[in-house]
């Protein structure tokens, strides 16, 4: 507990001036706080929206999510709102244009992964689609972390989904990246107990059981 009149910190949660408890990573940066309060962990459906989240999680690998979030408007612009059919058609010229654009993360392997994954998304349409596949790995319970060190970075479901995605031609979809995706789109709820967002998705109760 700070002695200088700053926000209270308890078990990894910070109680802000609005009286709401958030994890440390979402407590100070206005962009991250808004993302946490309105997006992170809320259910995401639809092929395009899930392809965008999967692509951005891959771009985030090795970097901070704040970096990706600040560049998200530019990513959406240059990747045509992550329409798989458009991204799948990117050729060498498009890749070079992206590599020259300082507004995004200029990593050739990650850019090529987005085009590869777009083609995999299209191929998956004949087998139920990306939404059906990703959401089929929703577990029967979600974690109930009370401290940051109790938040898992992988799970049996993320390992299995990672393996399934790779089998279907996806890349940059390791278990950790996939678990981050599952957290972001509401498949699991890893909000700390005591956070004002715990259970906010409408899919999970605060005790980890499904609604």
C-alpha positions, -999 to +999 in steps of 0.1 A: +000+000+000+016+033-010+022+060+016+022+089-008-016+090-015-012+070-047-035+042-058-039+011-036-022-021-048-034-055-035-026-089-050-016-074-084-047-052-086-047-014-086-078+005-074-080+036-095-094+070-088-127+057-102-128+031-075-124+002-099-098-025-095-076-034-125-044-054-129-012-034-129-007-036-167-040-019-173-039+006-144-021+037-158-018+038-196-051+053-208-050+032-240-045-001-221-070+008-195-097+015-221-088-018-239-091-037-206-123-021-196-141-025-229-125-052-250-101-077-234-119-109-225-152-100-242-166-126-266-153-122-302-171-140-330-168-140-367-141-150-391-126-116-398-126-104-362-109-136-351-084-135-379-075-100-369-070-110-332-049-140-343-028-119-365-022-092-339-013-118-313+013-131-337+027-096-343+029-091-305+052-121-299+083-108-282+068-073-278+044-055-255+007-055-262+008-017-258+030-015-289+005-035-310-025-016-296-010+018-306-003+005-341-036-013-345-053+015-366-024+014-390-025-024-391-062-023-399-056+001-427-027-017-444-043-052-439-076-040-453-094-046-420-080-081-420-103-095-447-088-129-452-095-130-490-076-097-494-046-106-472-043-140-488-038-123-522-008-102-509+022-108-532+058-098-529+051-062-538+026-059-510+050-075-485+077-050-495+053-021-490+044-033-456+081-037-447+086-001-456+058+012-435+070+025-402+035+027-387+034-011-382+057-038-369+081-045-397+089-081-393+090-100-425+083-134-409+052-121-391+039-103-422+043-135-442+026-154-414-005-132-418-007-140-455-002-177-448-028-177-421-053-159-443-050-187-468-055-212-440-086-193-429-101-196-464-093-233-466-109-238-432-143-226-445-149-260-460-145-275-425-167-253-404-147-222-404-123-204-380-149-194-354-162-229-350-127-243-347-114-218-322-145-218-300-147-256-299-117-255-275-135-236-248-129-255-216-155-266-191-140-243-164-119-212-165-090-203-142-097-184-109-065-165-104-061-144-073-026-131-080-007-124-113+015-154-108-015-176-109-025-166-144-016-194-168+003-187-200-008-220-216-035-246-210-043-281-223-068-265-246-043-239-260-018-267-266-045-288-284-058-258-304-022-248-314-016-283-326-049-283-346-042-249-362-007-260-372-021-291-388-044-269-408-016-248-422-014-219-397+019-205-384+030-184-355+003-202-334+023-216-305+005-226-273+013-193-256+001-172-285-030-192-288-037-189-250-033-152-253-059-153-281-083-174-260-080-149-231-085-119-254-116-132-271-134-145-240-129-183-245-113-182-210-116-156-183-083-149-166-092-116-149-080-116-114-105-123-087-114-088-074-110-071-108-141-052-118-140-071-151-141-106-135-171-124-150-179-094-173-180-115-205-213-131-196-198-165-204-182-173-171-191-168-135-166-153-111-160-188-096-148-202-130-180-221-139-198-214-172-229-194-173 
